[in-house]
C-alpha cells in the first residue's frame, strides 16, 4: 500500500471560500491541495494562467491509497460568461475508477478539453477535484455530447463519493490584451525569440 504524504504545491484552501466556490458550487473545502502541473509549471490555487499553458492535459498528484478508487472532475463554473454563467458548470474532464493516483488507468468518461473562455468575457474559474469512491462505478451516463449544466453535487451524491479529498482551481482570462500577450509568448517560445 502506497501513500503520498503531500504534494509540492501551494494552496491556501480558504481561497475556495473567498472565490465563492464553497458553498455556491460545492458544499465543502477540499481536504488537501491537488498538485496541478502544466508543462512543468506547478499551478497554485487562484492563479491566473494562460490558455496556451493548458494544452495538453495537466499531470496531477494527490494523497492516495493504491487500494482505493478515485474520481477526477474538472469544471468551468463561469461558462459562457462570469456575469451570466447559464452553461455552468461545464464539464471539462471526468475520469472514474482511478486506482490510487494513476489517472491513466481510470475510466475516462469525458476526455480533457482545455480551457478556452470566449474573448472579452472575463476570466473563468476552472476547478479540479478528486473524490474517493466507496465502490467501483459502472453505468456512468456522462459522455462527450452534453457537457453543459453538469450537476456536480448530484453526481457526487448519487455515486456515494467522499470528499473532495483534494482540489485546486485557477483562472484563465480572455481579454484581447491577454490573448495577444499569450500569442506573442507562444511565438517567442516556438521560435526562440528574445
Backbone as a printed PyTorch tensor [residue, N CA C, xyz], in Angstrom:
tensor([[[  0.8470,  -1.1730,   0.0000],
         [  0.0000,   0.0000,   0.0000],
         [  0.8930,   1.2370,   0.0000]],

        [[  0.6760,   2.1430,  -0.9420],
         [  1.4810,   3.3490,  -1.0490],
         [  0.6380,   4.5640,  -0.6950]],

        [[  1.1960,   5.4200,   0.1240],
         [  0.5350,   6.6760,   0.4600],
         [  1.4400,   7.8210,   0.0610]],

        [[  0.8770,   8.8420,  -0.5310],
         [  1.6330,  10.0580,  -0.7970],
         [  1.4630,  10.9640,   0.4100]],

        [[  2.5510,  11.4870,   0.9110],
         [  2.4920,  12.3320,   2.0940],
         [  1.9260,  13.7020,   1.7660]],

        [[  2.1710,  14.2210,   0.6190],
         [  1.6540,  15.5380,   0.2430],
         [  2.2440,  15.9560,  -1.0790]],

        [[  1.6400,  16.9250,  -1.6840],
         [  2.1430,  17.3700,  -2.9790],
         [  2.9620,  18.6350,  -2.8210]],

        [[  3.7750,  18.8870,  -3.8050],
         [  4.6220,  20.0780,  -3.8110],
         [  3.8730,  21.2320,  -4.4740]],

        [[  2.7780,  21.6350,  -3.8680],
         [  2.0210,  22.7450,  -4.4230],
         [  1.5490,  23.6460,  -3.2970]],

        [[  1.3040,  24.8800,  -3.6640],
         [  0.8320,  25.8390,  -2.6790],
         [ -0.6450,  26.0900,  -2.9130]],

        [[ -1.4110,  25.9940,  -1.8460],
         [ -2.8290,  26.2800,  -1.9770],
         [ -3.3970,  26.5820,  -0.6030]],

        [[ -3.7550,  27.8160,  -0.3950],
         [ -4.4790,  28.2040,   0.8050],
         [ -5.9250,  27.7910,   0.5520]],

        [[ -6.3540,  26.7300,   1.2080],
         [ -7.6590,  26.1520,   0.9110],
         [ -8.8190,  27.1000,   1.2240]],

        [[ -8.5890,  28.1400,   2.0240],
         [ -9.6570,  29.1120,   2.2900],
         [-10.0080,  29.9100,   1.0300]],

        [[ -9.1360,  29.8590,   0.0210],
         [ -9.4250,  30.5580,  -1.2370],
         [-10.6590,  29.9760,  -1.9290]],

        [[-10.9880,  28.7230,  -1.6290],
         [-12.2050,  28.1240,  -2.1810],
         [-13.4460,  28.8630,  -1.6760]],

        [[-13.3710,  29.3580,  -0.4410],
         [-14.4850,  30.1220,   0.1310],
         [-14.4640,  31.5570,  -0.3820]],

        [[-13.2890,  32.1720,  -0.3810],
         [-13.1730,  33.5640,  -0.8310],
         [-13.6090,  33.7380,  -2.2820]],

        [[-13.3900,  32.7310,  -3.1090],
         [-13.7640,  32.8220,  -4.5250],
         [-15.1870,  32.3230,  -4.7800]],

        [[-15.9060,  32.0140,  -3.7070],
         [-17.3150,  31.5930,  -3.7380],
         [-17.5400,  30.2170,  -4.3560]],

        [[-16.4850,  29.4250,  -4.4750],
         [-16.6610,  28.0480,  -4.9440],
         [-17.4040,  27.2580,  -3.8740]],

        [[-17.0240,  27.4900,  -2.6110],
         [-17.7450,  26.9390,  -1.4620],
         [-18.4800,  28.1090,  -0.8300]],

        [[-19.7640,  28.0630,  -0.6430],
         [-20.6870,  26.9400,  -0.8480],
         [-21.4830,  26.9900,  -2.1540]],

        [[-21.2050,  27.9380,  -3.0570],
         [-22.0370,  28.0860,  -4.2560],
         [-21.9350,  26.9220,  -5.2370]],

        [[-20.7560,  26.2980,  -5.3550],
         [-20.5650,  25.2170,  -6.3280],
         [-20.4920,  23.8580,  -5.6320]],

        [[-19.6440,  23.7620,  -4.6210],
         [-19.5210,  22.5340,  -3.8340],
         [-19.7570,  22.8860,  -2.3720]],

        [[-20.1110,  21.8830,  -1.5750],
         [-20.5220,  22.1630,  -0.1980],
         [-19.3820,  22.2880,   0.7940]],

        [[-18.2190,  21.7170,   0.4740],
         [-17.1180,  21.8190,   1.4310],
         [-15.7720,  21.9740,   0.7480]],

        [[-14.8450,  22.5370,   1.5070],
         [-13.4860,  22.7810,   1.0220],
         [-12.7560,  21.4440,   0.8960]],

        [[-11.9890,  21.2370,  -0.1860],
         [-11.1920,  20.0120,  -0.3050],
         [-10.2470,  19.8440,   0.8860]],

        [[ -9.9920,  18.5850,   1.2400],
         [ -9.1530,  18.2860,   2.4030],
         [ -7.6870,  18.6500,   2.1870]],

        [[ -7.1890,  18.4670,   0.9660],
         [ -5.7730,  18.7190,   0.6750],
         [ -5.6320,  19.4170,  -0.6760]],

        [[ -4.5040,  20.0960,  -0.8920],
         [ -4.2680,  20.7050,  -2.2060],
         [ -3.9870,  19.6370,  -3.2690]],

        [[ -4.5150,  19.8530,  -4.4450],
         [ -4.2460,  18.9950,  -5.5990],
         [ -3.1100,  19.6230,  -6.3850]],

        [[ -2.0550,  18.8510,  -6.6180],
         [ -0.9560,  19.3740,  -7.4260],
         [ -1.3610,  19.2980,  -8.8910]],

        [[ -1.3590,  20.4480,  -9.5480],
         [ -1.6940,  20.5630, -10.9640],
         [ -0.4580,  21.1110, -11.6630]],

        [[  0.0570,  20.3560, -12.6400],
         [  1.2670,  20.7740, -13.3460],
         [  0.9930,  20.7860, -14.8480]],

        [[  1.1380,  21.9680, -15.4310],
         [  1.0550,  22.1400, -16.8810],
         [  2.4520,  22.4750, -17.3840]],

        [[  2.9630,  21.6780, -18.3100],
         [  4.2640,  21.9520, -18.9430],
         [  5.3440,  22.2890, -17.9090]],

        [[  5.4670,  21.4510, -16.9020],
         [  6.4620,  21.5950, -15.8270],
         [  6.2500,  22.8190, -14.9500]],

        [[  5.0880,  23.4370, -15.0160],
         [  4.7850,  24.5940, -14.1700],
         [  3.6710,  24.2240, -13.1930]],

        [[  4.0040,  24.2430, -11.8950],
         [  3.0280,  23.9330, -10.8580],
         [  2.0740,  25.1120, -10.6860]],

        [[  0.7870,  24.8150, -10.5980],
         [ -0.2420,  25.8490, -10.5260],
         [ -0.7650,  25.9610,  -9.0990]],

        [[ -0.6490,  27.1440,  -8.5250],
         [ -1.1740,  27.4060,  -7.1850],
         [ -2.6440,  27.7890,  -7.2750]],

        [[ -3.3680,  27.5510,  -6.1810],
         [ -4.7740,  27.9410,  -6.1300],
         [ -4.9340,  29.4170,  -6.4490]],

        [[ -5.9400,  29.7060,  -7.2130],
         [ -6.3380,  31.0650,  -7.5690],
         [ -5.3610,  31.7520,  -8.5200]],

        [[ -4.4450,  30.9760,  -9.1320],
         [ -3.5200,  31.5440, -10.1180],
         [ -4.2800,  31.9970, -11.3560]],

        [[ -3.7280,  32.9680, -12.0520],
         [ -4.2200,  33.3750, -13.3660],
         [ -3.2040,  32.8420, -14.3670]],

        [[ -3.6560,  31.9610, -15.2710],
         [ -2.7230,  31.3370, -16.2020],
         [ -3.1860,  31.5160, -17.6460]],

        [[ -2.2670,  31.3010, -18.5530],
         [ -2.5240,  31.4200, -19.9810],
         [ -3.2860,  30.2030, -20.5000]],

        [[ -4.2090,  30.4390, -21.4110],
         [ -4.9230,  29.3200, -22.0360],
         [ -3.9530,  28.4120, -22.7950]],

        [[ -2.8660,  28.9920, -23.3250],
         [ -1.8960,  28.1960, -24.0650],
         [ -1.1440,  27.2330, -23.1550]],

        [[ -1.0360,  27.5820, -21.8830],
         [ -0.3670,  26.7120, -20.9210],
         [ -1.1730,  25.4420, -20.6720]],

        [[ -2.4830,  25.5020, -20.8930],
         [ -3.3710,  24.3940, -20.5260],
         [ -3.5010,  23.3130, -21.5970]],

        [[ -2.6430,  23.3750, -22.6090],
         [ -2.6270,  22.3490, -23.6530],
         [ -1.2750,  21.6530, -23.5760]],

        [[ -1.1870,  20.3720, -23.3950],
         [ -2.2120,  19.3510, -23.2060],
         [ -2.6790,  19.2800, -21.7520]],

        [[ -3.3580,  18.1870, -21.4160],
         [ -3.8810,  17.9810, -20.0560],
         [ -2.7500,  18.0330, -19.0360]],

        [[ -3.0640,  18.4830, -17.8260],
         [ -2.0350,  18.5620, -16.7910],
         [ -1.7330,  17.1930, -16.1970]],

        [[ -0.6030,  17.1150, -15.5020],
         [ -0.3660,  15.9630, -14.6410],
         [ -0.8660,  16.3610, -13.2650]],

        [[ -1.3950,  15.4010, -12.5380],
         [ -1.9880,  15.6610, -11.2310],
         [ -1.3730,  14.7480, -10.1860]],

        [[ -1.3050,  15.2410,  -8.9650],
         [ -0.8040,  14.4360,  -7.8530],
         [ -1.6230,  14.7770,  -6.6180]],

        [[ -1.9770,  13.7620,  -5.8680],
         [ -2.7840,  13.9350,  -4.6620],
         [ -2.5240,  12.7620,  -3.7240]],

        [[ -2.7880,  12.9570,  -2.4300],
         [ -2.6080,  11.8600,  -1.4800],
         [ -3.5790,  10.7290,  -1.8170]],

        [[ -3.0510,   9.5350,  -2.0690],
         [ -3.9060,   8.4330,  -2.4980],
         [ -3.4600,   7.1170,  -1.8920]],

        [[ -4.4060,   6.2260,  -1.7560],
         [ -4.1710,   4.8570,  -1.3160],
         [ -4.3010,   3.9880,  -2.5730]],

        [[ -3.2690,   3.2320,  -2.9080],
         [ -3.2940,   2.4060,  -4.1230],
         [ -4.4230,   1.3820,  -4.1270]],

        [[ -4.9670,   1.0670,  -2.9620],
         [ -6.0360,   0.0750,  -2.8620],
         [ -7.4290,   0.6940,  -2.9480]],

        [[ -7.5010,   1.9830,  -3.2040],
         [ -8.8000,   2.6530,  -3.3100],
         [ -8.9700,   3.2380,  -4.7080]],

        [[-10.2280,   3.5270,  -5.0320],
         [-10.5620,   4.1260,  -6.3230],
         [-10.9820,   5.5770,  -6.1230]],

        [[-10.6860,   6.4060,  -7.1340],
         [-10.9520,   7.8330,  -7.0480],
         [-11.6200,   8.3310,  -8.3240]],

        [[-12.2520,   9.4940,  -8.2120],
         [-12.8830,  10.1680,  -9.3470],
         [-12.2790,  11.5550,  -9.4980]],

        [[-11.9670,  11.9320, -10.7300],
         [-11.4680,  13.2630, -11.0740],
         [-12.5680,  14.0110, -11.8160]],

        [[-12.8410,  15.2350, -11.3610],
         [-13.8120,  16.0990, -12.0300],
         [-13.1560,  17.4530, -12.2710]],

        [[-13.2470,  17.9450, -13.5130],
         [-12.7960,  19.3020, -13.8330],
         [-13.9620,  20.0460, -14.4580]],

        [[-14.2800,  21.2210, -13.8980],
         [-15.3980,  22.0080, -14.4030],
         [-15.0220,  23.4790, -14.5530]],

        [[-15.7230,  24.1430, -15.4700],
         [-15.6710,  25.5980, -15.6390],
         [-16.9810,  26.1090, -15.0540]],

        [[-16.8920,  26.9420, -14.0270],
         [-18.1130,  27.4130, -13.3690],
         [-18.5450,  28.8010, -13.8390]],

        [[-17.9240,  29.3100, -14.8890],
         [-18.2450,  30.6470, -15.3880],
         [-18.6260,  30.6620, -16.8650]],

        [[-19.0950,  29.5430, -17.3970],
         [-19.4210,  29.4720, -18.8250],
         [-20.8470,  29.9610, -19.0930]],

        [[-21.0810,  30.7290, -20.1340],
         [-20.0800,  31.2480, -21.0520],
         [-19.4090,  32.5300, -20.5590]],

        [[-20.0670,  33.2310, -19.6140],
         [-19.5030,  34.4720, -19.0760],
         [-19.6700,  34.5020, -17.5620]],

        [[-18.6800,  34.9900, -16.8210],
         [-18.8110,  35.0780, -15.3670],
         [-20.0450,  35.8760, -14.9320]],

        [[-20.4330,  36.8720, -15.7150],
         [-21.6030,  37.6870, -15.3720],
         [-22.9250,  36.9810, -15.6800]],

        [[-22.8870,  35.9270, -16.4940],
         [-24.0960,  35.1950, -16.8840],
         [-23.7360,  33.7320, -17.1760]],

        [[-23.4430,  32.9590, -16.1210],
         [-22.9430,  31.5870, -16.3080],
         [-24.0400,  30.5520, -16.5800]],

        [[-24.8420,  30.7870, -17.6050],
         [-26.0030,  29.9280, -17.8650],
         [-25.6400,  28.5250, -18.3590]],

        [[-24.4130,  28.3030, -18.7900],
         [-23.9930,  26.9700, -19.2510],
         [-23.1850,  26.2280, -18.1860]],

        [[-23.1060,  26.7960, -17.0230],
         [-22.2560,  26.2480, -15.9620],
         [-23.0230,  25.2810, -15.0780]],

        [[-22.2710,  24.4130, -14.4360],
         [-20.8720,  24.0890, -14.7140],
         [-20.7110,  23.3300, -16.0310]],

        [[-19.6510,  23.6690, -16.7330],
         [-19.2870,  22.9660, -17.9610],
         [-18.2360,  21.9250, -17.5990]],

        [[-18.5110,  20.6710, -17.9310],
         [-17.6160,  19.5620, -17.5790],
         [-16.4660,  19.4790, -18.5870]],

        [[-15.2480,  19.7190, -18.1040],
         [-14.0610,  19.6700, -18.9660],
         [-13.3720,  18.3140, -18.9400]],

        [[-13.5710,  17.5620, -17.8390],
         [-12.8380,  16.2890, -17.7070],
         [-13.5280,  15.4680, -16.6370]],

        [[-13.7240,  14.1840, -16.9050],
         [-14.3140,  13.2760, -15.9200],
         [-13.6730,  11.9060, -16.0770]],

        [[-13.0150,  11.4590, -15.0150],
         [-12.3860,  10.1370, -15.0000],
         [-12.8160,   9.4470, -13.7110]],

        [[-13.3250,   8.2230, -13.8250],
         [-13.7580,   7.4530, -12.6570],
         [-12.9100,   6.1880, -12.5280]],

        [[-13.0400,   5.5350, -11.3840],
         [-12.3450,   4.2650, -11.1140],
         [-10.8340,   4.3850, -11.2780]],

        [[-10.2790,   5.4870, -10.7780],
         [ -8.8320,   5.6990, -10.8360],
         [ -8.1940,   4.9200,  -9.6920]],

        [[ -7.3190,   3.9520,  -9.9880],
         [ -6.6410,   3.2300,  -8.9050],
         [ -5.5300,   4.1080,  -8.3190]],

        [[ -5.6560,   4.4420,  -7.0310],
         [ -4.6720,   5.3330,  -6.4210],
         [ -4.6690,   6.6640,  -7.1400]],

        [[ -3.4740,   7.1000,  -7.5610],
         [ -3.4250,   8.3690,  -8.3080],
         [ -2.9510,   8.1760,  -9.7490]],

        [[ -3.1780,   6.9830, -10.2870],
         [ -2.8040,   6.6970, -11.6740],
         [ -3.9850,   6.9910, -12.6010]],

        [[ -4.1430,   8.2560, -12.9540],
         [ -5.2890,   8.6960, -13.7450],
         [ -5.3720,   7.9700, -15.0830]],

        [[ -4.2340,   7.6210, -15.6640],
         [ -4.2250,   6.9210, -16.9550],
         [ -4.8710,   5.5450, -16.8900]],

        [[ -4.9740,   4.9660, -15.6990],
         [ -5.5990,   3.6440, -15.5510],
         [ -7.0750,   3.7370, -15.1780]],

        [[ -7.5970,   4.9640, -15.0410],
         [ -9.0130,   5.1450, -14.7400],
         [ -9.8600,   5.0350, -15.9950]],

        [[-11.1680,   5.0870, -15.8200],
         [-12.1130,   5.0560, -16.9370],
         [-12.5160,   6.4870, -17.2870]],

        [[-12.0520,   6.9640, -18.4330],
         [-12.3610,   8.3280, -18.8590],
         [-13.7730,   8.3740, -19.4220]],

        [[-14.6130,   9.1990, -18.8030],
         [-15.9960,   9.3660, -19.2510],
         [-16.1700,  10.6340, -20.0730]],

        [[-15.3340,  11.6320, -19.8150],
         [-15.2970,  12.8570, -20.6230],
         [-13.8330,  13.2080, -20.8070]],

        [[-13.3450,  13.1530, -22.0470],
         [-11.9380,  13.4550, -22.2960],
         [-11.6520,  14.9160, -21.9650]],

        [[-10.3990,  15.1920, -21.6510],
         [ -9.9680,  16.5350, -21.2860],
         [-10.1690,  17.5110, -22.4350]],

        [[-10.8120,  18.6250, -22.1320],
         [-10.9180,  19.7580, -23.0510],
         [-10.2280,  20.9220, -22.3600]],

        [[ -9.2390,  21.5080, -23.0190],
         [ -8.5010,  22.6120, -22.4000],
         [ -9.3870,  23.8520, -22.2680]],

        [[ -9.1120,  24.6810, -21.2560],
         [ -9.8740,  25.9130, -21.0710],
         [ -9.7910,  26.8280, -22.2880]],

        [[-10.9280,  27.3940, -22.6600],
         [-10.9660,  28.3350, -23.7840],
         [-12.1330,  29.3000, -23.6090]],

        [[-12.0370,  30.1850, -22.6080],
         [-13.1280,  31.1390, -22.4110],
         [-13.2560,  32.0640, -23.6140]],

        [[-14.4770,  32.5160, -23.9140],
         [-14.6590,  33.3930, -25.0730],
         [-13.9690,  34.7400, -24.8890]],

        [[-13.5890,  35.3320, -25.9990],
         [-12.9480,  36.6530, -25.9710],
         [-13.8610,  37.6770, -25.3090]],

        [[-13.2640,  38.5790, -24.5790],
         [-13.9340,  39.7140, -23.9490],
         [-14.9150,  39.3240, -22.8490]],

        [[-14.9120,  38.0790, -22.4260],
         [-15.9020,  37.6530, -21.4420],
         [-15.4400,  37.6870, -20.0070]],

        [[-14.1660,  37.9120, -19.7780],
         [-13.6470,  37.8800, -18.4190],
         [-13.0500,  36.5240, -18.0920]],

        [[-12.2560,  36.4850, -17.0370],
         [-11.5840,  35.2500, -16.6310],
         [-12.5790,  34.2510, -16.0520]],

        [[-12.3600,  32.9840, -16.3690],
         [-13.1950,  31.8990, -15.8580],
         [-12.4530,  31.1370, -14.7650]],

        [[-13.2210,  30.5890, -13.8100],
         [-12.6680,  29.7220, -12.7690],
         [-12.7660,  28.2690, -13.2410]],

        [[-11.6280,  27.5860, -13.2430],
         [-11.5690,  26.1700, -13.5940],
         [-11.2010,  25.4060, -12.3330]],

        [[-12.0310,  24.4330, -11.9800],
         [-11.8780,  23.7120, -10.7190],
         [-11.5820,  22.2500, -11.0130]],

        [[-10.5500,  21.7200, -10.3550],
         [-10.2250,  20.2990, -10.4410],
         [-10.4010,  19.7040,  -9.0540]],

        [[-11.1560,  18.6120,  -8.9770],
         [-11.4620,  17.9790,  -7.6980],
         [-11.2510,  16.4780,  -7.7810]],

        [[-10.7700,  15.9130,  -6.6870],
         [-10.6040,  14.4670,  -6.5610],
         [-11.5170,  13.9860,  -5.4370]],

        [[-12.2980,  12.9540,  -5.7280],
         [-13.1770,  12.3410,  -4.7370],
         [-12.7800,  10.8860,  -4.5450]],

        [[-12.9280,  10.3980,  -3.3330],
         [-12.7120,   8.9770,  -3.0510],
         [-14.0180,   8.2370,  -3.3160]],

        [[-13.9150,   7.1030,  -3.9970],
         [-15.0870,   6.2880,  -4.2920],
         [-15.3080,   5.2690,  -3.1790]],

        [[-16.5700,   4.9520,  -2.9310],
         [-16.9080,   3.9120,  -1.9600],
         [-17.0970,   2.5650,  -2.6490]],

        [[-17.1530,   2.5910,  -3.9760],
         [-17.3440,   1.3730,  -4.7750],
         [-16.9020,   1.6590,  -6.2080]],

        [[-16.7420,   0.5970,  -6.9930],
         [-16.4300,   0.7780,  -8.4130],
         [-17.6710,   1.3270,  -9.1040]],

        [[-17.4760,   2.3350,  -9.9400],
         [-18.6060,   2.9590, -10.6250],
         [-18.8030,   2.3410, -12.0040]],

        [[-20.0450,   2.0120, -12.2930],
         [-20.3980,   1.4960, -13.6150],
         [-21.6760,   2.2020, -14.0530]],

        [[-22.0040,   2.0590, -15.2990],
         [-23.2060,   2.6910, -15.8500],
         [-23.2150,   4.2080, -15.6700]],

        [[-22.0550,   4.8200, -15.8020],
         [-21.9750,   6.2810, -15.7490],
         [-22.4580,   6.8050, -17.0970]],

        [[-23.5030,   7.6070, -17.0750],
         [-24.1290,   8.0410, -18.3280],
         [-23.5340,   9.3150, -18.9130]],

        [[-22.5600,   9.9030, -18.2340],
         [-21.9630,  11.1340, -18.7600],
         [-20.9980,  10.7870, -19.8830]],

        [[-21.1030,  11.4940, -20.9800],
         [-20.2330,  11.2350, -22.1170],
         [-19.7280,  12.5140, -22.7230]],

        [[-19.4760,  12.4490, -24.0040],
         [-18.8630,  13.5680, -24.7060],
         [-19.8680,  14.5800, -25.2420]],

        [[-21.1050,  14.1840, -25.4220],
         [-22.0410,  15.0360, -26.1440],
         [-22.4980,  16.2460, -25.3380]],

        [[-23.1230,  16.0480, -24.2070],
         [-23.6540,  17.1810, -23.4470],
         [-22.8430,  17.4050, -22.1800]],

        [[-22.0160,  18.4230, -22.2010],
         [-21.1630,  18.7290, -21.0540],
         [-21.6690,  19.9220, -20.2510]],

        [[-22.6740,  20.6270, -20.7620],
         [-23.1390,  21.8270, -20.0630],
         [-24.0880,  21.4720, -18.9220]],

        [[-24.1270,  22.3450, -17.9280],
         [-25.0430,  22.1640, -16.8060],
         [-24.7720,  20.9220, -15.9790]],

        [[-23.5100,  20.5330, -15.8600],
         [-23.1430,  19.3390, -15.0910],
         [-23.4310,  19.5820, -13.6140]],

        [[-24.3070,  18.7740, -13.0430],
         [-24.6730,  18.9070, -11.6300],
         [-23.6960,  18.0970, -10.7880]],

        [[-22.6160,  18.7500, -10.3820],
         [-21.5600,  18.0580,  -9.6460],
         [-22.0710,  17.4910,  -8.3280]],

        [[-22.9280,  18.2340,  -7.6320],
         [-23.4170,  17.7540,  -6.3370],
         [-24.3000,  16.5280,  -6.4890]],

        [[-25.1320,  16.4960,  -7.5200],
         [-25.9490,  15.3190,  -7.7890],
         [-25.0630,  14.1290,  -8.1510]],

        [[-24.0370,  14.3620,  -8.9610],
         [-23.1150,  13.2930,  -9.3440],
         [-22.4210,  12.7110,  -8.1130]],

        [[-21.9450,  13.5850,  -7.2350],
         [-21.2480,  13.1470,  -6.0160],
         [-22.1910,  12.3420,  -5.1280]],

        [[-23.3950,  12.8550,  -4.9090],
         [-24.3630,  12.1890,  -4.0360],
         [-24.8260,  10.8590,  -4.6180]],

        [[-25.2040,  10.8460,  -5.8830],
         [-25.7450,   9.6260,  -6.4890],
         [-24.7060,   8.5180,  -6.6370]],

        [[-23.4290,   8.8730,  -6.5980],
         [-22.3740,   7.8610,  -6.6990],
         [-21.6470,   7.6230,  -5.3770]],

        [[-22.1970,   8.1610,  -4.2900],
         [-21.6550,   7.9550,  -2.9350],
         [-20.1710,   8.3030,  -2.8340]],

        [[-19.7830,   9.4230,  -3.4320],
         [-18.3790,   9.8320,  -3.3930],
         [-18.0710,  10.5470,  -2.0830]],

        [[-16.8430,  10.3770,  -1.5940],
         [-16.3780,  11.0390,  -0.3720],
         [-15.4560,  12.1870,  -0.7520]],

        [[-15.6350,  13.3070,  -0.0720],
         [-14.7160,  14.4100,  -0.3150],
         [-15.4110,  15.6780,  -0.7070]],

        [[-14.6940,  16.5220,  -1.4300],
         [-13.4660,  16.2410,  -2.1670],
         [-12.2660,  16.0630,  -1.2440]],

        [[-11.4530,  15.0610,  -1.5750],
         [-10.2580,  14.8030,  -0.7690],
         [ -9.0970,  15.6790,  -1.2180]],

        [[ -9.2000,  16.2230,  -2.4350],
         [ -8.1360,  17.0810,  -2.9500],
         [ -8.7340,  18.0200,  -3.9970]],

        [[ -8.1580,  19.2250,  -4.1130],
         [ -8.6930,  20.1620,  -5.0890],
         [ -7.7630,  21.3240,  -5.3710]],

        [[ -8.0190,  21.9820,  -6.4780],
         [ -7.2740,  23.1600,  -6.8930],
         [ -8.1680,  23.9160,  -7.8760]],

        [[ -7.9010,  25.1960,  -8.0620],
         [ -8.6100,  25.9580,  -9.0770],
         [ -7.7290,  27.1030,  -9.5500]],

        [[ -8.0170,  27.5490, -10.7570],
         [ -7.2500,  28.6450, -11.3370],
         [ -8.1540,  29.4170, -12.2880]],

        [[ -7.6720,  30.5580, -12.7090],
         [ -8.4000,  31.4100, -13.6540],
         [ -7.6790,  31.4010, -14.9980]],

        [[ -8.4690,  31.3960, -16.0660],
         [ -7.9320,  31.5940, -17.4090],
         [ -8.6890,  32.7760, -17.9950]],

        [[ -7.9420,  33.7990, -18.4190],
         [ -8.5410,  35.0330, -18.9110],
         [ -8.8350,  35.0040, -20.3880]],

        [[ -9.4610,  36.0840, -20.8400],
         [ -9.8380,  36.1210, -22.2480],
         [ -9.8460,  37.5230, -22.8430]],

        [[ -9.1810,  38.4670, -22.2210],
         [ -9.1650,  39.8110, -22.7990],
         [ -8.2600,  39.8310, -24.0290]],

        [[ -8.4550,  40.8040, -24.8890],
         [ -7.6330,  40.9360, -26.0910],
         [ -6.1680,  41.0850, -25.7200]],

        [[ -5.9070,  41.9110, -24.7160],
         [ -4.5220,  42.1350, -24.2890],
         [ -3.8840,  40.8290, -23.8110]],

        [[ -4.6260,  40.0670, -22.9850],
         [ -4.0970,  38.7830, -22.5140],
         [ -3.8470,  37.8410, -23.6880]],

        [[ -4.8030,  37.7880, -24.6150],
         [ -4.6730,  36.8990, -25.7580],
         [ -3.4440,  37.2500, -26.5840]],

        [[ -3.2380,  38.5380, -26.8530],
         [ -2.0800,  38.9590, -27.6440],
         [ -0.7720,  38.6740, -26.9110]],

        [[ -0.7530,  38.9020, -25.5880],
         [  0.4420,  38.5960, -24.8000],
         [  0.7390,  37.1010, -24.8360]],

        [[ -0.3110,  36.2880, -24.7040],
         [ -0.1380,  34.8400, -24.7400],
         [  0.3680,  34.3830, -26.1020]],

        [[ -0.2050,  34.9280, -27.1650],
         [  0.2070,  34.5510, -28.5160],
         [  1.6630,  34.9340, -28.7620]],

        [[  2.0590,  36.1330, -28.3440],
         [  3.4430,  36.5760, -28.5040],
         [  4.3890,  35.6920, -27.7020]],

        [[  3.9910,  35.3550, -26.4860],
         [  4.8050,  34.4810, -25.6390],
         [  4.9890,  33.1110, -26.2840]],

        [[  3.9100,  32.5810, -26.8570],
         [  3.9750,  31.2830, -27.5250],
         [  4.8950,  31.3460, -28.7430]],

        [[  4.7860,  32.4010, -29.5310],
         [  5.6620,  32.5630, -30.6980],
         [  7.1240,  32.6600, -30.2790]],

        [[  7.3920,  33.4030, -29.2110],
         [  8.7640,  33.5150, -28.7010],
         [  9.2930,  32.1470, -28.2940]],

        [[  8.4380,  31.3710, -27.6230],
         [  8.8450,  30.0340, -27.1850],
         [  9.0950,  29.1190, -28.3800]],

        [[  8.1970,  29.1520, -29.3560],
         [  8.3190,  28.2820, -30.5270],
         [  9.5370,  28.6020, -31.3860]],

        [[  9.8270,  29.8940, -31.5560],
         [ 10.8940,  30.3110, -32.4490],
         [ 12.1640,  30.7600, -31.7380]],

        [[ 12.1780,  30.6740, -30.4150],
         [ 13.3670,  31.0500, -29.6590],
         [ 13.6660,  32.5290, -29.6760]],

        [[ 12.6370,  33.3430, -29.8820],
         [ 12.8170,  34.7910, -29.8930],
         [ 13.0550,  35.3020, -28.4830]],

        [[ 13.7610,  36.4030, -28.3840],
         [ 14.0200,  37.0250, -27.0680],
         [ 13.1420,  38.2190, -26.8730]]])
